[in-house]
Amino acid sequence: MPIVDKLKNTILDGRFKIKSKLSEGSFGQIYTGYDMTNKKEGKRCPIIIKFTQNHVMNDLEFDALVKVYKYAQNFNQGDVFAKTYVKGKAFI
């Protein structure tokens, strides 16, 4: 069993709890979860966590997500887009 399959219900970086696996492909696995430190209207903020393989496309994807988020902030729309965090090769 791959190590990422054992992460269900664990907490990453002291704040992101992994709930269930959504999908898997050639570049990695995608899980649902929630941010334990942030709440909106009393509810935990849902998140998507992507564990990636070592591949140049992952770096390009991360750079693109950061650019979209920064662009949205210029128009006070940063909350419309998910904030992007990276820990190793896990996009959150």
C-alpha positions as CSV (number, residue, x, y, z in Angstrom):
1,M,0.0,0.0,0.0
2,P,1.5,3.4,-1.0
3,I,2.3,5.7,1.9
4,V,-0.3,8.3,0.6
5,D,-3.1,5.7,1.1
6,K,-2.2,5.6,4.8
7,L,-2.7,9.4,5.2
8,K,-6.5,9.3,5.5
9,N,-7.6,11.1,8.7
10,T,-4.1,12.4,9.4
11,I,-3.2,16.1,9.8
12,L,-0.7,17.9,7.6
13,D,1.3,20.8,8.8
14,G,-0.8,21.0,12.0
15,R,-3.8,22.3,10.1
16,F,-5.0,20.3,7.1
17,K,-7.0,17.1,7.8
18,I,-7.2,14.5,5.0
19,K,-10.7,12.9,4.7
20,S,-11.0,10.8,1.6
21,K,-9.5,10.1,-1.8
22,L,-11.2,11.6,-4.8
23,S,-9.0,10.6,-7.7
24,E,-5.7,9.3,-8.9
25,G,-3.8,9.7,-12.2
26,S,-0.4,9.6,-13.7
27,F,0.7,12.8,-11.9
28,G,-0.5,12.0,-8.4
29,Q,-3.5,11.6,-6.1
30,I,-6.2,14.0,-5.1
31,Y,-7.9,14.0,-1.7
32,T,-10.6,16.1,0.1
33,G,-10.2,17.5,3.5
34,Y,-10.6,20.6,5.5
35,D,-8.5,23.4,7.1
36,M,-8.8,23.0,10.9
37,T,-7.6,26.5,11.6
38,N,-10.0,28.5,9.4
39,K,-13.7,28.8,9.6
40,K,-16.3,30.7,7.6
41,E,-19.7,31.2,9.1
42,G,-18.8,28.6,11.8
43,K,-17.9,25.9,9.3
44,R,-14.5,24.5,8.5
45,C,-13.1,25.5,5.1
46,P,-13.1,22.5,2.7
47,I,-9.8,21.9,0.8
48,I,-8.5,19.8,-2.0
49,I,-5.0,18.2,-1.5
50,K,-3.0,17.0,-4.4
51,F,0.0,14.7,-3.8
52,T,2.2,14.9,-6.9
53,Q,4.8,12.8,-8.5
54,N,8.1,14.4,-9.4
55,H,7.4,16.0,-12.7
56,V,8.1,19.4,-14.3
57,M,4.3,19.9,-15.0
58,N,3.7,20.0,-11.3
59,D,6.0,23.0,-10.9
60,L,4.3,24.7,-13.9
61,E,0.9,24.0,-12.4
62,F,1.9,25.5,-9.0
63,D,3.3,28.6,-10.6
64,A,0.1,29.1,-12.6
65,L,-2.1,28.7,-9.5
66,V,0.0,31.3,-7.6
67,K,-0.3,33.7,-10.6
68,V,-4.1,33.3,-10.7
69,Y,-4.4,33.9,-7.0
70,K,-2.2,37.0,-7.1
71,Y,-4.1,38.4,-10.1
72,A,-7.4,37.9,-8.3
73,Q,-6.1,39.8,-5.3
74,N,-5.5,42.8,-7.5
75,F,-9.3,43.1,-7.9
76,N,-10.2,42.2,-4.3
77,Q,-11.3,38.7,-5.5
78,G,-8.7,36.7,-3.7
79,D,-11.3,34.9,-1.6
80,V,-13.0,33.6,-4.8
81,F,-9.9,31.4,-5.4
82,A,-8.5,28.8,-3.1
83,K,-5.3,29.8,-1.5
84,T,-2.4,27.6,-2.5
85,Y,0.1,26.2,-0.1
86,V,2.8,23.7,-0.9
87,K,4.6,21.3,1.4
88,G,7.1,19.3,-0.5
89,K,5.1,17.9,-3.4
90,A,1.6,18.3,-1.9
91,F,-0.5,21.2,-3.2
92,I,-3.2,22.3,-0.8
